[in-house]
Amino acid sequence: MPVGAVDLGPLGEAAASTAAIYVFLIILLRVLGRRQLGQLSVIDLVVILLLGSAVETAMIHGNTSLPVGLASAGTLLFLDRGLALALSRSRRLSVMLNGGPVLLVHDGRIVDRHLARAGMTRADLAEALRSRGFSGPERVRDAVLEMDGTVSVIGQPAR
């Protein structure tokens, strides 16, 4: 062991690795953007499942004992709860990690750069609009990708 290094033992190593991977994934998922969380595709679900499998061994350093698994799971739950509390208390942190609402359609026109930033295609938008009773963006005053991944739609006033 290098001078000045602290021996955390297998439980501490699992907790430290789990915390590092948690922070890494939060940052990476934020940088890569968000799609509609309320409507995960099969591919999105596969990616989520594979992420869990891919980082499992690194989190527990190959130690498959029950205490190490519990330490890793406990660390994830503790960090998730702590992050949820921090996000609820800090609007700035919430916007930094979750982003804010994204305007996708304004006055019947699709805002393509916002759509791209949200990681959505025109087909994704069309599906979201259809699910809310609109055949296209023409009759939409505003369509907004909310922070929870749902799309809110406000129609044009009747003439």
Sequence and secondary structure as in RCSB ss.txt:
>XXXX:A:sequence
MPVGAVDLGPLGEAAASTAAIYVFLIILLRVLGRRQLGQLSVIDLVVILLLGSAVETAMIHGNTSLPVGLASAGT
LLFLDRGLALALSRSRRLSVMLNGGPVLLVHDGRIVDRHLARAGMTRADLAEALRSRGFSGPERVRDAVLEMDGT
VSVIGQPAR
>XXXX:A:secstr
  TT    HHHHHHHHHHHHHHHHHHHHHHHT    GGG  HHHHHHHHHHHHHHHHHHHTT   HHHHHHHHHH
HHHHHHHHHHHHHH HHHHHHHH   EEEEETTEE HHHHHHTT  HHHHHHHHHHTT SSGGGEEEEEE TTS 
EEEEE    
